Amino acid sequence: MKCPKCGSGDINFDDYNVVDRTIGKCNRCGKVTNFKLLKANEKDVEHIKSNVSIENKNIPDDSIEKNKISKDIDVQKMIVEECDKIKNLLLEKNKAYGNSAIEPLRIFSKLDNIEQIKVRIDDKLSRINKAAKTSIQEDTEQDLIGYLVLLRICKKIEGKNEK
């Protein structure tokens, strides 16, 4: 596979943990590409080009393809960036507080680990609900996403994850 921007074949697929190796980053120019989507878009563009009415024949041949692919790739890059932020937040908090979400001290609450995380999720949802009248803080959203990830991890640890 070659980078659609610079043509380099030096693509790194490891950073994205994608099993089917469809998303990769060019080591030369840094462009992130969904190669599976790129392939699908090439077929779509050919179909669109062949069915364009006479009035619209003045559309440049590659404009449809470039706009769709760049928009999809930008969104995918943003998804990776947001997931990286959540990952970094969770790792920083785990380093600072240990496994306190999954192994709480149980000084006051005697709930099991999963239920304790669900209580924290409820607290974040309550905060978001109340903030809807004013403004929501980004850290509350990030905390909520983090607790949802921790809930999935806790379920896996305890063998209660849904397949």
C-alpha positions in Angstrom: 0.0 0.0 0.0 1.2 3.5 -0.8 0.4 6.8 0.8 -2.1 8.7 -1.3 -0.3 12.0 -0.4 3.3 11.3 -1.1 3.3 7.9 -2.7 5.6 6.3 -0.1 5.2 2.7 0.7 6.5 3.2 4.3 3.3 2.9 6.2 3.0 2.3 10.0 -0.1 0.3 10.9 1.0 -0.5 14.5 0.0 2.8 16.2 -3.7 2.3 15.5 -4.2 -1.3 16.9 -6.4 -2.1 14.0 -6.6 -5.9 13.5 -7.2 -5.8 9.8 -4.5 -3.2 9.2 -6.7 -0.8 7.3 -5.6 2.5 9.0 -2.0 3.5 8.7 0.2 6.5 9.0 2.8 7.4 6.4 6.3 7.5 8.0 7.4 10.0 5.4 4.7 12.7 5.4 2.6 11.7 8.5 -0.7 11.4 6.6 -3.2 9.0 8.3 -5.2 7.0 5.8 -8.0 4.4 6.0 -6.9 2.2 3.1 -10.2 0.2 3.2 -12.2 3.4 2.9 -9.9 4.7 0.2 -10.6 1.5 -1.8 -14.3 1.8 -1.3 -14.3 5.4 -2.2 -12.6 4.7 -5.5 -15.5 2.4 -6.5 -18.1 5.0 -5.3 -16.4 7.7 -7.3 -16.4 5.6 -10.4 -20.1 4.9 -9.9 -20.9 8.6 -9.3 -18.9 9.7 -12.3 -20.6 7.3 -14.6 -24.1 8.4 -13.4 -23.6 12.2 -13.4 -26.1 14.1 -15.4 -25.1 16.2 -18.5 -25.7 19.4 -16.5 -23.1 18.4 -13.9 -20.3 17.3 -16.2 -18.4 20.4 -15.3 -17.5 18.9 -11.9 -13.7 18.2 -11.8 -13.1 14.4 -12.0 -11.3 14.2 -8.7 -13.2 16.7 -6.5 -15.8 14.3 -5.2 -13.1 11.7 -4.3 -10.8 14.2 -2.6 -13.5 15.8 -0.5 -15.0 12.6 0.7 -11.7 10.9 1.5 -10.1 13.9 3.2 -13.2 14.5 5.3 -13.4 10.8 6.3 -9.7 10.6 7.1 -9.8 13.9 9.1 -12.6 12.5 11.2 -10.7 9.2 11.7 -7.6 11.2 12.7 -9.7 13.1 15.2 -11.1 9.9 16.6 -7.6 8.6 17.2 -6.6 11.9 18.8 -9.6 11.9 21.2 -9.1 8.2 22.1 -5.4 9.0 22.8 -6.4 11.8 25.1 -8.7 9.4 27.1 -6.0 6.8 27.1 -3.5 9.3 28.5 -5.9 10.6 31.1 -6.6 7.1 32.3 -2.9 6.2 32.4 -2.1 9.4 34.3 -4.8 8.9 36.8 -3.9 5.2 37.2 -0.3 6.2 37.9 -1.4 8.9 40.4 -4.1 6.9 42.2 -3.2 3.3 41.4 -6.1 0.9 40.6 -8.5 2.7 42.9 -11.4 2.5 40.5 -11.0 -1.3 40.2 -9.7 -2.0 43.7 -11.3 0.6 46.0 -10.5 0.9 49.7 -14.1 0.2 50.7 -14.0 2.4 53.8 -17.7 3.5 53.5 -19.1 1.6 50.5 -19.3 -2.1 50.4 -20.5 -2.3 46.8 -18.6 -4.6 44.4 -16.2 -3.0 41.9 -18.6 -2.9 39.0 -21.4 -1.3 41.0 -19.0 1.3 42.4 -17.9 2.3 38.9 -21.6 2.5 37.9 -22.2 4.9 40.8 -19.3 7.1 39.6 -20.8 7.0 36.1 -24.2 8.0 37.5 -22.5 10.9 39.3 -20.9 12.1 36.0 -24.3 11.8 34.1 -26.0 13.8 36.9 -23.3 16.5 36.6 -23.8 16.6 32.8 -27.6 16.7 33.2 -27.3 19.6 35.6 -24.7 21.4 33.5 -27.0 21.2 30.5 -28.8 24.3 31.9 -25.5 26.1 32.0 -22.5 24.7 30.2 -20.9 21.2 30.3 -17.2 21.0 31.2 -15.0 18.9 29.0 -13.3 17.2 31.9 -16.7 15.8 33.0 -17.2 14.2 29.5 -13.7 12.8 29.6 -14.2 11.4 33.1 -17.4 9.8 31.9 -15.7 8.2 29.0 -12.9 7.1 31.2 -15.3 5.4 33.7 -17.0 3.6 30.8 -13.7 2.2 29.7 -12.9 1.2 33.3 -16.3 -0.5 33.6 -15.5 -2.6 30.6 -12.0 -3.4 32.0 -13.5 -4.3 35.4 -16.1 -6.6 33.7 -13.3 -8.3 31.8 -11.3 -8.8 35.0 -14.2 -10.2 36.8 -15.3 -12.4 33.9 -18.6 -10.6 33.4 -17.9 -9.0 30.1 -20.5 -9.2 27.3 -19.2 -10.6 24.1 
